[in-house]
Amino acid sequence: MKKLFFIFLIISAVISCKSPEARYPVSQNSGSYINESVAYNKKLLAEEESKIKKIIAQDSTKNYIASTSGFWYFYNEKVMDSVSSIRPEFGDVVNFDYYISTLDNQMIYEKGEKPTKEYAVDQEKLFSGLRDGIKLMKAGETVTFLFPSYKAFGYYGDKNKIGINIPIKTTVTLHSIIDQDSIN
């Protein structure tokens, strides 16, 4: 009996000394969700750019300019004198009014519906297209921007009147630029 107990004890010790085995996940992701998301976003951008380019092609009365940031714009009122040639830079405070419509000219925010905004350039929250667009303007100018959804409010919309993935047309009037050096 002692022999049997001793053999059982040795076998138990050998079995229990076995190294632990790794547990494998129940399901494995292949990254296909990311690939599908990339494909969807490329398709969405191509559709929005196509729509914007169609609008530009049909409107021969305006001189549209393609920005390096991925949107298009034209001047409603352009300042020509060299005195007002200053464009806003990081930290400058600008005062502007704007209104927003769809690319089909259906008003989302009417003229005057949004109060005049005071904005410290690149230091406050503002949707990316408008941040980039304001830096192209001079005081006294009015510019209309055509933004694809990724430069406007993107996946979230504005959580009020603008839904998800909506390209927009925004008309901005820049009233003044206060140089950051004169503020300090």
Residue pairs with C-beta under 8 A, 6 or more apart in sequence:
41 150
44 149
44 165
45 148
45 150
48 148
48 149
48 167
49 148
51 103
51 167
52 72
52 103
52 146
52 148
52 167
55 103
55 146
56 64
56 72
56 146
62 74
63 74
63 75
64 72
64 73
64 74
64 146
65 72
65 73
65 74
66 72
67 73
67 132
67 133
67 136
69 128
69 129
69 132
69 151
70 148
70 150
70 151
71 129
71 132
71 133
71 145
71 146
71 147
71 148
71 151
72 145
72 146
73 133
73 136
73 143
73 144
73 145
73 146
74 143
74 144
75 141
75 142
75 143
76 142
76 143
76 144
76 171
77 140
77 141
77 142
77 173
78 141
79 85
79 138
79 139
79 140
79 141
84 138
84 139
84 140
85 138
86 138
86 139
86 177
86 179
87 135
87 136
87 137
87 138
87 177
88 94
88 121
88 134
88 135
88 137
88 174
88 177
89 121
89 135
89 180
90 121
90 122
90 123
90 180
91 120
91 121
91 122
91 123
91 180
91 183
92 120
92 121
92 177
92 178
92 179
92 180
93 118
93 119
93 120
93 121
93 177
93 178
93 180
93 183
94 118
94 119
94 121
94 134
94 174
94 175
94 176
94 177
94 178
95 116
95 117
95 118
95 119
95 174
95 175
95 176
96 116
96 117
96 119
96 134
96 172
96 173
96 174
96 175
97 111
97 112
97 114
97 116
97 117
97 172
97 173
97 175
98 109
98 114
98 117
98 130
98 170
98 171
98 172
98 173
99 107
99 109
99 110
99 111
99 112
99 113
99 114
99 170
99 171
100 107
100 108
100 109
100 162
100 168
100 169
100 170
101 107
101 108
101 168
101 169
101 170
102 108
102 166
102 167
102 168
102 169
103 146
103 167
103 168
103 169
105 169
108 161
108 162
108 168
109 161
111 171
116 175
119 126
119 134
121 131
121 134
121 135
122 131
126 134
127 151
127 152
127 153
128 151
129 145
129 147
129 151
129 152
129 170
130 145
130 147
130 170
130 172
132 151
133 143
133 145
133 170
133 172
134 172
134 174
136 143
137 143
137 172
137 174
138 174
138 177
139 174
139 175
139 176
139 177
140 174
140 175
141 173
141 174
142 171
142 172
142 173
142 174
143 171
143 172
143 174
144 169
144 170
144 171
144 172
145 169
145 170
145 171
145 172
146 167
146 168
146 169
147 167
147 168
147 169
147 170
148 167
149 164
149 165
149 166
149 167
149 168
152 162
152 166
152 167
152 168
152 170
153 162
153 164
153 166
153 168
154 164
154 165
155 164
155 165
156 164
157 163
157 164
157 166
162 168
